[in-house]
Amino acid sequence: MKQEGTIMLEYKLAFRNLFGAGLRTWLNVTVLSIAFVIIIFYNGMLDGWNRQARNDTKAWESGSSQIWHHLYDPYDQFTIADAHAKVPAEYKPDIDRNLITPVLIAQATAYPGGRLVNVLLKGITPSQTILELPTVALGQNQENTEDYIPAIVGTRMAHSAKLKQGDNLLVRWRDANGTFDAREVKIAAIYKTTVPTIDNGQIWIPLEKLREMTSMPDEATYIVIGADYKEILKERGDGRQLQGWIYKDEKALLKELDDVIAAKKGGSKIVYGLLLAIALLAIFDTQVLSIFRRQKEIGTYIALGMTRLRVIWIFTIEGSTHSILAILLGSIWGIPLLMLIQKTGIPMPSSVDQAGLAIGDSISPFYSAGMILSTILLVVISSTIVSYLPTRRISKMRPTDALRGKMI
């Protein structure tokens, strides 16, 4: 009971001295609360972008996973000419059930307005429902002729080639035998997506048309797997047993995006680390000034029988309480602000399209419980450490010198 009473006395002394400092205390708390809210906002924005980019990429491009031809490398254009093979027979029933969809890629040259533009012709089944591409437009024969080749392009491709829906576009390609041919395709639809990797320099046409044009019957470059088929594929060994094909899981397909997010988070730590350091420096200075001005008080505590460790503990509590007050103050003004930003989103400039990353017109921050808890622990622990460092000099103080107010 005596020990509990002593502990309560220490806390009372700490809080009395802290609130007795008046304006100095609240200035420190305000600065630290700003740092606290900015850290949560910055991390929330990155987490929101990460979730949005991953969801959009999976919905528009990667699906739940893919199976690639072993020569296919999307970052090496020289592999595309040879990166194709017949779709394994065991997958054909699943294609008919729209559980998976094959994609064939061929290099081509387009001539919009007399200009020469290198493009990728991509063939996809018009009836597929795995990707959000408006492929239904590819199944509508508006001219009711065998020579009609419908095509869909993204807004970025349409803007760079100055194309509009209904325009005809001359395209030249080389088939599997090395023979060049050219035909006109008609823009059946223009889609808008946040994923530039399925838009820039790409023209989507019906899969069977592209197979016929390139003399590659039943062939594909890669196969997109739907979410419902993922468990079935695992039972078959993830496609790794098929010679000439390589299974790519979600982690492999989204690796570049994850690397960008990780790099952004690394850079953000420098930004909010500097802001937090400024707030902690104010607490450190306050602790140093407090110990210097209260030497007689410290000497009195020690002379009355209080151990140096307990005196250090009182001053440490005073400093670390700044973080608790900062979290409470930050919650009062930060929660409404952060919720408003989450609801309205953060508008992105149109120039972000040039970055080649999946970024929408606006980003809605995402605040996870783990991120908020880790931020709270970071603020509390760092402020406690900073509050303790100046108090170590109390252990070297002689009570008689302290009582005389002699400088440490």
N, C-alpha and C positions, 0 to 999 in steps of 0.2 A: 504493500500500500504506500509505503514511504517512497519507493522508487517511482510508482505511478504518479504520485503527487509532484515529485521532482520533474518528471517528464512534462507534466501539464504546465508546471511553472515555466519551463524552458520555452514551450510553445507560446504561452501567454506573453513572455518577454519578447520573443521574436516578432510576433504579430503586432504588439504594441509599438515596438521600435520601427517596424516597417510602415505602419500607417501613420506613425508620428512624423515620418519624413515628408509627408504631404505631396507636393507637386512633383518632387524628384522621383518618387515611387511611381506615380501615374504616368509620367513621361516615359520611364523605362518600360512599364507595362504596355503602353500604347505602341511603342516602337516594336516590341516583341510580338504583340498581337498582329501587327501588320505583316511581319515576317512569317508568322504562323499561317495566316490566311493565304498569303501569296504562295507559300510552299504547297499548300493543299490545292490551290487553283492551278498552279503550273503542272503538278503531277496529274491532277484530274483531267486537264486538257490533253496531255499526252496519252493517258489511258483511254479517254474518249476517242481520240483519233485512232489509236490502236484498234479498239473494238470496231469502230466504223470501217476502217480500212480492211480489216480481216473479214468482216461480214460481207462487205461489198465485193472483195476479191473472190471469196468463195461462191457468192451468188452469181457473179458475172463471168468468172474465168476458170477457177481451179476446181469447183465442185468440192466434194468431201475428200477426194484424192484423185490420182490419175495413174494411167499406165502409159509409159513412153516407149517408143521405138528406141532401141539401145544406141542408135547414132544421133538421136535428136538432142539438140542443145539450143534453146531459144536465144541464147546470147552469141551464137556462132552461126551466121547466115550460110556459111559454106557447108554446113551439115544438112541443110533442109533438102537439097536435091536428092540425097540418098536415104533420108530418114523416113522411110515408108515401107510397109509390108502388109500382107493380107491379115485381116482381123482374125484372130483365133476362132475356130469354128464353135468352141464351147461358149463364146460370148454372144453369138448371134441371136439366140432366143432372148437373152437379156436386153439386147438392143431393141428388139421388137416390142418388149414390155416397157421401154423407156426407163430402164433402171440404169443404163449406161448409154453414152453417145460417143461415137467415133468422130474425130476431126482429122481431115487431110489438109496439108499445107503445100502450096506450090508457089515458087517465086514467079513474079510477073512484072510487067511494065505497063503502066496506065498512061493515057495521053489526054488529060483534061485540058481543053482549050488549046490544044497543040503543044502543050508542055509535056515533058517526059518525067514521070514519077515512078520510082521503084516501089512496088507494093507486094504484099503477101495475099495470095488468094487462099481463103480458108473455106473448106467445104464442111457443112454441118447438116444434120438431118432436120428438115423443116418442122417435123412434129415433136422434136425433143422438148422436154420440160425441165431439164436439170438446170440449165443456165437461163438467166433472165433476158438473154438476147431475144429480140422480137422476130424469131425465126419463122413464125407463122406467116409472115409476109413473103417468105421464100416459097411457100407452097401454093401461092395464089397465082395461077397463070392468067395474068390480066389480058394478054394478047392472044391466048389460046393457040399458040404455035409451038412447034418443037424447037425452033431456033431461039425462043424467048428465054433469056437468062436473067432471072431476078437477082438483085443484090441488095444488101443492106450495109450501111457504113455508119460510123459514129460521127458525132458533131465535129470533132477535131479533124477527122479526115475530110469531112464535107467542107469545112471552113478552109483548110489548106488547099484543096483541089477546086474550090468554088463550085461545089455540087449542090443541087437541090433535088428534092423528091420528084421522080419522073424523068430526070435527065438520063441520057444515054452516054456511056463511057466506053471508049475503045480500050481493050485490054489485050496484050500480047503475052504469050507464055511459051514454054518449051515442054513437050510431053516426055514420057519415060524413054522414048526412043531417040530423043535429041532433036526432034522436029519442031520448028517454030510454027505457031498458028496464032491467029488473032480473031477476036469477035467482040461484039458490043454487048455490054451488060446494061440493064436498066435499073436505076436506083428505085427500089420498091419502098424503102423506108429508111429514115435516119433516126438513130437512137442516141440518147444522151446517157452517159455513164460516168461515174467517178473513177473508173479504172482505165487509165490511158493505155495499158498494155494490150487491150483488145480493141483499140480504136485507131491509134496512130498508124497510118500506112497500111491499113488492112481492109480488105473487101471480103465479105461473107456471101457465099452463094450456096445453092443446094449441093449436098454431098455427092449425089449420083451424077449431077451435071459435071462437077469437077473431076470425078473419076473417069467419066467419058472423055472429057477434054484432054486429060493427061495420060490416057491409056493405062490407068491404074485401077482395074476393077477389084472391088471388095477390099481396097487397101486403106490404110489410115496412118497418120503420123503419131497420134496419141489418142487415148480413150479417157473421157471424163466420166467419173464415177459419182453417182448420186448417193445421198445420205442413206437411203433405204437399202442400198446394195452393199454398204460397207461391211456389214456383218457377214454377208454371204461370201464376199471376197476374202475375208480373213480365214474362213473355213477352207478356202481353196489355196491358202498359202500366200495371199497378197499378190498373186500374179507372178511371183518370182520363179515359179517352176516353168513358165512359158519361155522357151528359147527365143531370144531376140527382143524381148520386152522387159522393161524395168518398172517396178512399182514405185511410185512417189507418194508418200503420205503427206498429210497436211503440214507437218513440220517442215518437210523439205520444200514444199511448194511456196510456203510463206516465209522462208528463211531470210530472203532479202528485206522483206518488210520488217521482220523482227530485228534484224541488224540495224536498220535505220532508226527504229524506235529506241533500241538500246543506246545508240550513239546520241540521240536527242536527249535521252534521260541522263546520260553522262555529262553532256554539256549543261543541262539544267541544274545539276548539282552544284556546279561552279557558281551559277547565278544566285540561287537561293542560299548557297553556303556563304557567299559574301554578305548577303542581306542579314542572315542570321548572325554572322560574326559581328556586324555593326551593333545589333541589338545586345549581344552578349558582352561586347566591349563596354557598353554603357553600364551594364550590371557590374562588370569587373571594376570599373572606375568608382562606382557607387560603394562597393564593398571596401575598396582601398581607402576612400575618403571617410567612410563610416568608422573603420578601425582606427584611423589616425585621430579622428575627433573624439572618439569615445575611449581613450586609453584609461582615463580615471575610472570609468564604469567597468572596464575589463579588470582593472586591478582590484576594484571593490568586490567583484564576483569571486575572484581567486582568493582574496583575503578572507572572505566569508566561508571558504571551504569548498567552493565549486571547482571541480577539476578543469584543467585546461581543455581536455577533450570535450567536456560539456559546453564550455564557452565557445569553442570552435563550432560545435553543433548548433548553438543558438544563431550564430552569424550565418552559418550555411543554410539554416531554415529560412532566415530572412531573405537571402539571395534567391533560393530556389522557389520561394513563394511567388516571386515575380512571374515565373512561368505559369503557375496555376491561375493567377489573376489574368495573365495574358490570354490563356486559353478560354477563360470565361468571358473576357471582354471581346475576344475575337469571335466567339460563338454568337454573341449578341448582335454584332453588326455583320459578321461574315456569313452566317447561315442564310439570311435573306438575300444577300448579294450573290452568293454562289448558287443558290437555287434559282434566282432570276436568270443568271448567265446560263445555267443548265437548260432552262426552259426555252430561252430565246436563241441560244447557240451563239457561236463566235463567227461572224462572217469572214470568209476567206476571199482574198483578192483573186481576180481572174488569172493573174500571172502564175498561180500555183500549178496550173496545168502543165507549165513548162518543166516542172520538177520531175515529172515521170512517176509520181506517186499517187496512190488512191486517196485523194482528198476531196471531200464534198464542198458544196457551196458554203456550208457552215459546219462547225464542229461543236458538238454538245459534250461538255466535260462529263466524266464519269467518276464519282467519288465512292470508292470502295471502303468498306469498314476497315480492312487491313491497312490500306494506305493512310486513312485518318488516324488509326491507332499508332502506326509507326511514326507519324509526324508528331503526335502528342508525346510519345516516348523520346523522340529526338530532342524536342524543345525542353522537356523536363530534365532529362539526363544531362544535356549540355549546359543548361543553366545551373544545375546543381554542381557540376564540376567547376564551372567558372566561379561560382560563389565560394567554393571551398578553397581554391588556390590562394587567394590573398590571406585567408584566415590561418594559414600554416605559421605565419609569423607570431601568432599569439603563443604558440608552444615555446618560443624562445624568449618570451617577455618575462622580466622579473617583476613580481607584484609591487615591490617598493618603488621601482622606476615608474611603473604604470600609475600608481597612486599620485606621484609627483607630477604626472603629465609629461614625463620625459619622452622625447621622440623615439620611435622605434628604429 
